[in-house]
Amino acid sequence: MKLDYLLYASRLETPMGYEALKGLLEVSQRNNAKANLSGFLHIEGRVVLQYLEGPPDKLRETVERIKRDPRHSAFAVLSKGTLDQRHFDGWKMALVESTTLSLFDLIGAPCEDIPDVKQVNPLDLITLLSANSSFLRHQPSIFAT
């Protein structure tokens, strides 16, 4: 089966609290299970990073729906391409908050908004989360399934 991936950044229009994030994650997990997608959602301040992988047609449909979501703006594709195998097999969607793992601290890049994120090598972000996925699966503040 051919797999595609996409990593994007966007900016939250308003901060999301715990309950809102939990609701968003539940809907994402349900939708991604139906579409055979996996990936992660990382929120750090008002910056959102989302990585999705799966069948090209389902990935494209999902990304188009996400682009229309009024909760965020400044949608910017950081990286996309094809895969031989999934990086996050079994994660219909995981939420990684900066309180658990600050990607930008790890790579030493202060990222306050989308232009800052565009300066970071997107493969570094994917690699960091992928390499830390076993650690992240056991963190109580991670919603992964």
Order of alpha helices (4+ residues) and beta strands (2+ residues): beta-alpha-beta-beta-alpha-beta-beta-alpha-alpha-alpha-alpha-beta
